[in-house]
Each structure stands twice: as structure tokens, then as C-alpha cells.
Amino acid sequence: MSEKILNKDQIGKFYNEFSDYNFYAPVNEKGNILFKKISNPDEIVLDFLNSKIPPKSVLFPNKEILFEYEYEGKDVIIKERDDLDEKYVLFGVRPCDAYSFQLMANFFSFHGNCEDEIYLKKKENTLIIGMGCNTPKQTCFCTSVGGNPFKKEDSDIFLVDLGEKYLVEAISDKGKELIQKMSWLADATNADKQKAKELAKKAEEMITTQIDAEKINNILDENFKHPIWKEVAESCVGCGTCAFLCPTCTCFDVIEEHDHYTNKGKRIRIWDTCQAPLYSMETSGHNPRPTKIERCRNRIMHKFSYYPKNYDLTGCVGCGRCVSYCPANNDLRSILKEIEQIES
């Protein structure tokens, strides 16, 4: 299918094509860009480098009801969720975040032995409309971890900002089917396509951080007790910002909310982080990660050692949020560079 052109004053018309979907897009809320369900296309903000909170919060929200229940005598009546067949659109997703949904799906598939049906069903019913990064942030390093500012494969439809218009390319079968129905979209010219290629090349050249993820993986495997972990932990405040803003972190806790007056309750999943002292606390009172040293080590080992061993992919998309928003100014890129220098 040839590329199409979407003029910027046609965003509202484009939005109306998805009336059967829950439409999520980047919005500006109190100075922060995040993805929210919208009912008015005027809310959409596309002039941004990346959202503060990743769009993973749509499919994997920070608080989510798994199911509800009610006691009837000695019986427990389970009320399963009835919203899992709803369809979603995520509009304006950067390539790093689009890629993160696949990394999360790997985890929630649990090697096929046990699946998280809620996440996987929602992902299956989600259409991702990605958007190239014309000007990556200084903190981005996606090219070192299997990504690219114009990586298209993880989107169903991909947009490139050409100035007053967008180049529209259908990537997946779902995307092609939808774009075919939009007969009002104009065909892209050769000049439009050439400009998109030039923007992609320029954007990739802007990313100066280069990390050897494969080398780091091999080094980590042999340096579990290296002194570097104490150095890394010294300035960490254990707040968990790096995890809560990470598009690939999957840690969660499960809690019960029970109303004794009505005999009804809910089982709820909430975000958690391995940076919290209680996260690894065992029932016996023993904690295998008692200090920040073990917890900082676990976070980096998970992304750059454990995940590659399980899935042959790095568990980080190089979005740079953990670098941008760490209150202690800990820079993951610098830490990884130090690890690269450890002698085998």
C-alpha cells in the first residue's frame, strides 16, 4: 500500500474514523504529557518529545481490578471483567514505547506456561498508531537496545511529521485495512517520501549514546558481587521513579479490598517496584535484597541480563525516562558505560 498524507487540520476527521474504539492520545495535564482517553480531538498534543508517563499505563494501569466477588453463604461468586473485548487506539506513540508493548507481552506470556489473559487480551484488541521521533531527546539511547527513532514494526500505522502534514504508512494488516477505508487521504508524493527518509536519517544521527548491550550482558553474568553495585547504590534514594516511569517494568502487587457490610470485594493489581524494601520481603521476615545495593543490582540485572537470557532481547527500550526524572541524577547510561569497563 502506498503512503498517504494526513494534513494537520484533518486530525479531527482522522479521529472520527475510530468511533468504535476507546481513543487514547497524548494530552497536556498540568504541564506533563501523558496518554488519556479523549472525547475531543482538540485535546491531542503531538508537539512533544515523549510523554512523562509511558502509554503502558493504558493496558497495564497503575491500579486495575482483576475481578470482583461476593459471598453468598459459604459460596463465593466471582464476577469476571466484561470489558476485555473493548477495542483501543493508542495514537501518537513513540517507537520506543510501541516496542515496549511487545517486551511486556513476552513477560505476561510467561513462556506459554501461564498467561496473563487481561494484558494479552487488551494488547490484542489495541491498534497502535506510532509516530517517528524527528528530534530525539539527549537522554535517548534506543539504537543501542534494538530500537530506532523511526522503528515502524511495532506499530499498526506509522506517522512521520513533515511539518504541515503527516506521512501515513500502514504497517500491519489491521492498519492496512483501516487506511484503505479512508479514501479521503491524499497519496504521498515522492518528495514526501524522500523527506521522511531524510528525517529518519537525521534523527538516528542525533542519538550519540552508544552502549554494547551484548557485552554488558556477558559482563553482568560474571560480576554479581562486583564492588560497582555499592557505588551505584550510594546516591540512589530508593524512590522507584525509574521503575514507575519505565515502559517495560512489570512488577505489581495484588491486594484485596473487602467490604464486610456488603460481603463484596475486589482483587486489585497495583504497580510495585523491586526498588522498594518490602517488595522482596518473605513471609518469614527474611529479605534477600535487604539494602539498596541488592535492589539497584536487581533492576539492572533484570533489564540487561535476566531478560536477555529469557527472551534473547534487552529488557530496556532506551527511552531515557529513568535518566531524565531521577531525583538523584543517576544516569543509567553512565552506569552501563562503567559496567562495560569491568574486566572479565
Contacts in CASP RR format, 6 or more apart in sequence:
PFRMAT RR
TARGET T0000
AUTHOR 0000-0000-0000
METHOD contacts of the structure
MODEL  1
MSEKILNKDQIGKFYNEFSDYNFYAPVNEKGNILFKKISNPDEIVLDFLN
SKIPPKSVLFPNKEILFEYEYEGKDVIIKERDDLDEKYVLFGVRPCDAYS
FQLMANFFSFHGNCEDEIYLKKKENTLIIGMGCNTPKQTCFCTSVGGNPF
KKEDSDIFLVDLGEKYLVEAISDKGKELIQKMSWLADATNADKQKAKELA
KKAEEMITTQIDAEKINNILDENFKHPIWKEVAESCVGCGTCAFLCPTCT
CFDVIEEHDHYTNKGKRIRIWDTCQAPLYSMETSGHNPRPTKIERCRNRI
MHKFSYYPKNYDLTGCVGCGRCVSYCPANNDLRSILKEIEQIES
1 170 0 8 1.000
1 176 0 8 1.000
1 179 0 8 1.000
1 180 0 8 1.000
2 187 0 8 1.000
2 188 0 8 1.000
3 167 0 8 1.000
3 168 0 8 1.000
3 169 0 8 1.000
3 187 0 8 1.000
3 188 0 8 1.000
3 192 0 8 1.000
3 193 0 8 1.000
3 196 0 8 1.000
4 167 0 8 1.000
4 168 0 8 1.000
4 169 0 8 1.000
4 179 0 8 1.000
4 182 0 8 1.000
4 185 0 8 1.000
4 186 0 8 1.000
4 187 0 8 1.000
4 188 0 8 1.000
5 165 0 8 1.000
5 166 0 8 1.000
5 167 0 8 1.000
5 168 0 8 1.000
5 185 0 8 1.000
5 186 0 8 1.000
5 187 0 8 1.000
5 188 0 8 1.000
5 192 0 8 1.000
6 14 0 8 1.000
6 159 0 8 1.000
6 165 0 8 1.000
6 166 0 8 1.000
6 168 0 8 1.000
6 185 0 8 1.000
7 164 0 8 1.000
7 165 0 8 1.000
7 166 0 8 1.000
8 163 0 8 1.000
8 164 0 8 1.000
8 165 0 8 1.000
8 166 0 8 1.000
11 41 0 8 1.000
11 44 0 8 1.000
11 46 0 8 1.000
12 41 0 8 1.000
13 184 0 8 1.000
14 41 0 8 1.000
14 182 0 8 1.000
15 23 0 8 1.000
15 41 0 8 1.000
15 44 0 8 1.000
15 91 0 8 1.000
16 41 0 8 1.000
17 178 0 8 1.000
17 181 0 8 1.000
17 182 0 8 1.000
18 89 0 8 1.000
18 127 0 8 1.000
20 87 0 8 1.000
21 87 0 8 1.000
21 88 0 8 1.000
21 89 0 8 1.000
21 127 0 8 1.000
22 37 0 8 1.000
22 86 0 8 1.000
22 87 0 8 1.000
22 88 0 8 1.000
22 89 0 8 1.000
23 37 0 8 1.000
23 38 0 8 1.000
23 89 0 8 1.000
23 91 0 8 1.000
24 35 0 8 1.000
24 36 0 8 1.000
24 37 0 8 1.000
24 38 0 8 1.000
24 55 0 8 1.000
24 58 0 8 1.000
24 88 0 8 1.000
24 89 0 8 1.000
24 90 0 8 1.000
24 91 0 8 1.000
25 35 0 8 1.000
25 36 0 8 1.000
25 38 0 8 1.000
25 43 0 8 1.000
25 44 0 8 1.000
25 45 0 8 1.000
25 90 0 8 1.000
25 91 0 8 1.000
25 92 0 8 1.000
26 33 0 8 1.000
26 34 0 8 1.000
26 35 0 8 1.000
26 44 0 8 1.000
26 45 0 8 1.000
26 46 0 8 1.000
26 48 0 8 1.000
26 51 0 8 1.000
26 91 0 8 1.000
26 92 0 8 1.000
27 33 0 8 1.000
27 34 0 8 1.000
27 35 0 8 1.000
27 36 0 8 1.000
27 38 0 8 1.000
27 43 0 8 1.000
27 44 0 8 1.000
27 45 0 8 1.000
28 45 0 8 1.000
29 36 0 8 1.000
32 51 0 8 1.000
32 52 0 8 1.000
32 53 0 8 1.000
33 45 0 8 1.000
33 48 0 8 1.000
33 50 0 8 1.000
33 51 0 8 1.000
33 52 0 8 1.000
34 51 0 8 1.000
34 52 0 8 1.000
34 53 0 8 1.000
34 57 0 8 1.000
35 51 0 8 1.000
35 53 0 8 1.000
35 55 0 8 1.000
35 57 0 8 1.000
35 58 0 8 1.000
35 90 0 8 1.000
36 43 0 8 1.000
38 44 0 8 1.000
44 91 0 8 1.000
46 92 0 8 1.000
46 131 0 8 1.000
46 161 0 8 1.000
49 133 0 8 1.000
49 135 0 8 1.000
49 136 0 8 1.000
49 137 0 8 1.000
50 94 0 8 1.000
50 96 0 8 1.000
50 97 0 8 1.000
50 133 0 8 1.000
50 137 0 8 1.000
50 319 0 8 1.000
50 321 0 8 1.000
51 94 0 8 1.000
51 97 0 8 1.000
52 245 0 8 1.000
52 321 0 8 1.000
52 325 0 8 1.000
53 245 0 8 1.000
54 97 0 8 1.000
54 100 0 8 1.000
54 245 0 8 1.000
54 246 0 8 1.000
54 247 0 8 1.000
54 319 0 8 1.000
54 321 0 8 1.000
55 90 0 8 1.000
55 93 0 8 1.000
55 97 0 8 1.000
55 247 0 8 1.000
56 97 0 8 1.000
56 100 0 8 1.000
56 101 0 8 1.000
56 104 0 8 1.000
56 247 0 8 1.000
56 248 0 8 1.000
58 88 0 8 1.000
58 90 0 8 1.000
58 126 0 8 1.000
59 88 0 8 1.000
59 101 0 8 1.000
59 104 0 8 1.000
59 119 0 8 1.000
59 122 0 8 1.000
59 123 0 8 1.000
59 126 0 8 1.000
60 104 0 8 1.000
60 119 0 8 1.000
60 250 0 8 1.000
62 244 0 8 1.000
62 270 0 8 1.000
62 271 0 8 1.000
63 268 0 8 1.000
63 269 0 8 1.000
63 270 0 8 1.000
63 271 0 8 1.000
64 118 0 8 1.000
64 268 0 8 1.000
64 269 0 8 1.000
64 270 0 8 1.000
65 81 0 8 1.000
65 266 0 8 1.000
65 267 0 8 1.000
65 268 0 8 1.000
66 81 0 8 1.000
66 118 0 8 1.000
66 254 0 8 1.000
66 266 0 8 1.000
66 267 0 8 1.000
66 268 0 8 1.000
66 269 0 8 1.000
67 78 0 8 1.000
67 79 0 8 1.000
67 80 0 8 1.000
67 81 0 8 1.000
67 266 0 8 1.000
67 267 0 8 1.000
68 78 0 8 1.000
68 79 0 8 1.000
68 264 0 8 1.000
68 265 0 8 1.000
68 266 0 8 1.000
68 267 0 8 1.000
69 76 0 8 1.000
69 77 0 8 1.000
69 78 0 8 1.000
69 79 0 8 1.000
69 264 0 8 1.000
69 265 0 8 1.000
69 266 0 8 1.000
69 267 0 8 1.000
70 76 0 8 1.000
70 77 0 8 1.000
70 79 0 8 1.000
70 262 0 8 1.000
70 263 0 8 1.000
70 264 0 8 1.000
70 265 0 8 1.000
71 77 0 8 1.000
71 263 0 8 1.000
71 264 0 8 1.000
72 263 0 8 1.000
81 118 0 8 1.000
84 117 0 8 1.000
84 118 0 8 1.000
84 121 0 8 1.000
84 122 0 8 1.000
84 125 0 8 1.000
85 121 0 8 1.000
85 125 0 8 1.000
86 125 0 8 1.000
87 125 0 8 1.000
87 126 0 8 1.000
87 127 0 8 1.000
88 122 0 8 1.000
88 125 0 8 1.000
88 126 0 8 1.000
88 127 0 8 1.000
89 126 0 8 1.000
89 127 0 8 1.000
89 129 0 8 1.000
90 126 0 8 1.000
90 127 0 8 1.000
90 128 0 8 1.000
90 129 0 8 1.000
90 130 0 8 1.000
91 129 0 8 1.000
91 130 0 8 1.000
92 129 0 8 1.000
92 130 0 8 1.000
92 131 0 8 1.000
92 159 0 8 1.000
93 128 0 8 1.000
93 129 0 8 1.000
93 130 0 8 1.000
93 131 0 8 1.000
93 155 0 8 1.000
94 130 0 8 1.000
94 131 0 8 1.000
94 132 0 8 1.000
94 133 0 8 1.000
94 319 0 8 1.000
95 130 0 8 1.000
95 132 0 8 1.000
95 133 0 8 1.000
95 142 0 8 1.000
95 147 0 8 1.000
95 148 0 8 1.000
95 149 0 8 1.000
95 150 0 8 1.000
95 151 0 8 1.000
95 152 0 8 1.000
95 154 0 8 1.000
95 155 0 8 1.000
96 140 0 8 1.000
96 142 0 8 1.000
96 147 0 8 1.000
96 151 0 8 1.000
96 247 0 8 1.000
96 317 0 8 1.000
96 318 0 8 1.000
96 319 0 8 1.000
97 247 0 8 1.000
97 317 0 8 1.000
97 319 0 8 1.000
98 128 0 8 1.000
98 130 0 8 1.000
98 151 0 8 1.000
98 154 0 8 1.000
98 155 0 8 1.000
99 142 0 8 1.000
99 146 0 8 1.000
99 147 0 8 1.000
99 151 0 8 1.000
99 154 0 8 1.000
99 317 0 8 1.000
100 247 0 8 1.000
100 248 0 8 1.000
100 317 0 8 1.000
100 319 0 8 1.000
101 123 0 8 1.000
101 126 0 8 1.000
101 128 0 8 1.000
101 154 0 8 1.000
102 154 0 8 1.000
103 248 0 8 1.000
103 307 0 8 1.000
103 311 0 8 1.000
103 313 0 8 1.000
103 315 0 8 1.000
103 317 0 8 1.000
104 119 0 8 1.000
104 123 0 8 1.000
104 247 0 8 1.000
104 248 0 8 1.000
104 250 0 8 1.000
105 119 0 8 1.000
105 120 0 8 1.000
105 123 0 8 1.000
106 310 0 8 1.000
106 311 0 8 1.000
106 313 0 8 1.000
107 250 0 8 1.000
108 115 0 8 1.000
108 116 0 8 1.000
108 119 0 8 1.000
108 120 0 8 1.000
108 250 0 8 1.000
109 115 0 8 1.000
109 116 0 8 1.000
109 120 0 8 1.000
110 116 0 8 1.000
111 310 0 8 1.000
127 156 0 8 1.000
127 157 0 8 1.000
127 174 0 8 1.000
127 175 0 8 1.000
127 178 0 8 1.000
128 154 0 8 1.000
128 155 0 8 1.000
128 156 0 8 1.000
128 157 0 8 1.000
129 155 0 8 1.000
129 156 0 8 1.000
129 157 0 8 1.000
129 158 0 8 1.000
129 159 0 8 1.000
130 152 0 8 1.000
130 155 0 8 1.000
130 157 0 8 1.000
130 158 0 8 1.000
130 159 0 8 1.000
131 158 0 8 1.000
131 159 0 8 1.000
131 160 0 8 1.000
131 161 0 8 1.000
131 166 0 8 1.000
132 149 0 8 1.000
132 150 0 8 1.000
132 158 0 8 1.000
132 159 0 8 1.000
132 160 0 8 1.000
132 161 0 8 1.000
132 200 0 8 1.000
132 203 0 8 1.000
133 140 0 8 1.000
133 149 0 8 1.000
133 150 0 8 1.000
133 203 0 8 1.000
134 149 0 8 1.000
134 160 0 8 1.000
134 161 0 8 1.000
134 199 0 8 1.000
134 202 0 8 1.000
134 203 0 8 1.000
135 203 0 8 1.000
135 206 0 8 1.000
136 142 0 8 1.000
136 149 0 8 1.000
136 203 0 8 1.000
136 206 0 8 1.000
136 207 0 8 1.000
137 320 0 8 1.000
137 324 0 8 1.000
139 320 0 8 1.000
139 321 0 8 1.000
139 323 0 8 1.000
139 324 0 8 1.000
139 333 0 8 1.000
140 149 0 8 1.000
140 207 0 8 1.000
140 209 0 8 1.000
140 318 0 8 1.000
140 319 0 8 1.000
140 320 0 8 1.000
141 207 0 8 1.000
141 209 0 8 1.000
141 210 0 8 1.000
141 211 0 8 1.000
141 318 0 8 1.000
141 320 0 8 1.000
141 333 0 8 1.000
142 148 0 8 1.000
142 149 0 8 1.000
142 151 0 8 1.000
142 207 0 8 1.000
142 317 0 8 1.000
142 318 0 8 1.000
142 319 0 8 1.000
143 149 0 8 1.000
143 204 0 8 1.000
143 207 0 8 1.000
143 210 0 8 1.000
144 209 0 8 1.000
144 210 0 8 1.000
144 211 0 8 1.000
144 212 0 8 1.000
144 213 0 8 1.000
144 318 0 8 1.000
145 211 0 8 1.000
145 213 0 8 1.000
145 314 0 8 1.000
145 315 0 8 1.000
145 316 0 8 1.000
145 317 0 8 1.000
145 318 0 8 1.000
146 213 0 8 1.000
146 313 0 8 1.000
146 314 0 8 1.000
147 317 0 8 1.000
147 318 0 8 1.000
148 200 0 8 1.000
148 204 0 8 1.000
149 200 0 8 1.000
149 203 0 8 1.000
149 204 0 8 1.000
149 206 0 8 1.000
149 207 0 8 1.000
150 160 0 8 1.000
150 199 0 8 1.000
150 200 0 8 1.000
150 203 0 8 1.000
150 204 0 8 1.000
152 158 0 8 1.000
152 169 0 8 1.000
152 171 0 8 1.000
153 171 0 8 1.000
155 171 0 8 1.000
155 172 0 8 1.000
156 170 0 8 1.000
156 171 0 8 1.000
156 172 0 8 1.000
156 174 0 8 1.000
156 175 0 8 1.000
156 178 0 8 1.000
157 168 0 8 1.000
157 169 0 8 1.000
157 170 0 8 1.000
157 171 0 8 1.000
157 172 0 8 1.000
157 175 0 8 1.000
157 178 0 8 1.000
157 179 0 8 1.000
158 168 0 8 1.000
158 169 0 8 1.000
158 171 0 8 1.000
159 166 0 8 1.000
159 167 0 8 1.000
159 168 0 8 1.000
159 169 0 8 1.000
160 166 0 8 1.000
160 167 0 8 1.000
160 169 0 8 1.000
160 196 0 8 1.000
160 199 0 8 1.000
160 200 0 8 1.000
161 199 0 8 1.000
162 192 0 8 1.000
162 195 0 8 1.000
162 196 0 8 1.000
162 199 0 8 1.000
165 192 0 8 1.000
167 188 0 8 1.000
167 192 0 8 1.000
167 193 0 8 1.000
167 195 0 8 1.000
167 196 0 8 1.000
168 179 0 8 1.000
168 185 0 8 1.000
168 188 0 8 1.000
170 176 0 8 1.000
170 178 0 8 1.000
170 179 0 8 1.000
170 180 0 8 1.000
179 185 0 8 1.000
209 333 0 8 1.000
211 333 0 8 1.000
211 336 0 8 1.000
211 337 0 8 1.000
211 340 0 8 1.000
212 340 0 8 1.000
213 304 0 8 1.000
213 308 0 8 1.000
213 314 0 8 1.000
215 340 0 8 1.000
216 304 0 8 1.000
216 336 0 8 1.000
216 339 0 8 1.000
216 340 0 8 1.000
217 304 0 8 1.000
217 305 0 8 1.000
217 308 0 8 1.000
217 309 0 8 1.000
217 314 0 8 1.000
218 344 0 8 1.000
219 339 0 8 1.000
219 340 0 8 1.000
219 342 0 8 1.000
219 344 0 8 1.000
220 300 0 8 1.000
220 301 0 8 1.000
220 304 0 8 1.000
220 305 0 8 1.000
220 339 0 8 1.000
221 305 0 8 1.000
222 344 0 8 1.000
223 339 0 8 1.000
223 342 0 8 1.000
224 297 0 8 1.000
224 301 0 8 1.000
226 342 0 8 1.000
228 338 0 8 1.000
228 339 0 8 1.000
228 342 0 8 1.000
229 293 0 8 1.000
229 294 0 8 1.000
229 296 0 8 1.000
229 297 0 8 1.000
230 293 0 8 1.000
231 338 0 8 1.000
232 293 0 8 1.000
232 296 0 8 1.000
232 297 0 8 1.000
232 300 0 8 1.000
232 330 0 8 1.000
232 335 0 8 1.000
233 291 0 8 1.000
233 292 0 8 1.000
233 293 0 8 1.000
233 295 0 8 1.000
233 296 0 8 1.000
233 297 0 8 1.000
235 328 0 8 1.000
235 329 0 8 1.000
235 330 0 8 1.000
236 275 0 8 1.000
236 292 0 8 1.000
236 296 0 8 1.000
236 328 0 8 1.000
236 330 0 8 1.000
237 327 0 8 1.000
237 328 0 8 1.000
238 275 0 8 1.000
238 276 0 8 1.000
238 292 0 8 1.000
238 295 0 8 1.000
239 275 0 8 1.000
239 327 0 8 1.000
240 273 0 8 1.000
240 275 0 8 1.000
240 276 0 8 1.000
241 322 0 8 1.000
241 325 0 8 1.000
241 326 0 8 1.000
241 327 0 8 1.000
242 275 0 8 1.000
242 299 0 8 1.000
242 321 0 8 1.000
242 322 0 8 1.000
242 325 0 8 1.000
242 326 0 8 1.000
242 330 0 8 1.000
242 332 0 8 1.000
243 249 0 8 1.000
243 251 0 8 1.000
243 271 0 8 1.000
243 273 0 8 1.000
243 274 0 8 1.000
243 275 0 8 1.000
243 299 0 8 1.000
244 271 0 8 1.000
244 273 0 8 1.000
245 321 0 8 1.000
245 322 0 8 1.000
245 325 0 8 1.000
246 319 0 8 1.000
246 321 0 8 1.000
246 322 0 8 1.000
247 317 0 8 1.000
247 319 0 8 1.000
247 321 0 8 1.000
248 303 0 8 1.000
248 315 0 8 1.000
248 316 0 8 1.000
248 317 0 8 1.000
249 271 0 8 1.000
249 273 0 8 1.000
251 271 0 8 1.000
251 272 0 8 1.000
251 273 0 8 1.000
251 274 0 8 1.000
251 279 0 8 1.000
252 269 0 8 1.000
252 270 0 8 1.000
252 271 0 8 1.000
252 272 0 8 1.000
253 269 0 8 1.000
253 270 0 8 1.000
253 271 0 8 1.000
253 272 0 8 1.000
254 267 0 8 1.000
254 268 0 8 1.000
254 269 0 8 1.000
254 270 0 8 1.000
255 267 0 8 1.000
255 268 0 8 1.000
255 270 0 8 1.000
256 265 0 8 1.000
256 266 0 8 1.000
256 267 0 8 1.000
256 268 0 8 1.000
257 265 0 8 1.000
257 266 0 8 1.000
257 268 0 8 1.000
258 264 0 8 1.000
258 265 0 8 1.000
258 266 0 8 1.000
259 265 0 8 1.000
272 279 0 8 1.000
273 279 0 8 1.000
274 280 0 8 1.000
274 289 0 8 1.000
274 295 0 8 1.000
274 298 0 8 1.000
274 299 0 8 1.000
274 302 0 8 1.000
275 292 0 8 1.000
275 295 0 8 1.000
275 296 0 8 1.000
275 299 0 8 1.000
276 295 0 8 1.000
277 287 0 8 1.000
277 290 0 8 1.000
277 295 0 8 1.000
279 289 0 8 1.000
279 295 0 8 1.000
280 287 0 8 1.000
280 288 0 8 1.000
280 289 0 8 1.000
280 295 0 8 1.000
281 287 0 8 1.000
282 288 0 8 1.000
288 294 0 8 1.000
289 295 0 8 1.000
289 298 0 8 1.000
300 332 0 8 1.000
300 335 0 8 1.000
300 336 0 8 1.000
300 339 0 8 1.000
302 315 0 8 1.000
303 314 0 8 1.000
303 315 0 8 1.000
303 316 0 8 1.000
304 314 0 8 1.000
304 315 0 8 1.000
304 316 0 8 1.000
304 336 0 8 1.000
307 313 0 8 1.000
307 314 0 8 1.000
307 315 0 8 1.000
308 314 0 8 1.000
308 315 0 8 1.000
320 332 0 8 1.000
322 330 0 8 1.000
322 332 0 8 1.000
323 331 0 8 1.000
323 332 0 8 1.000
323 333 0 8 1.000
END
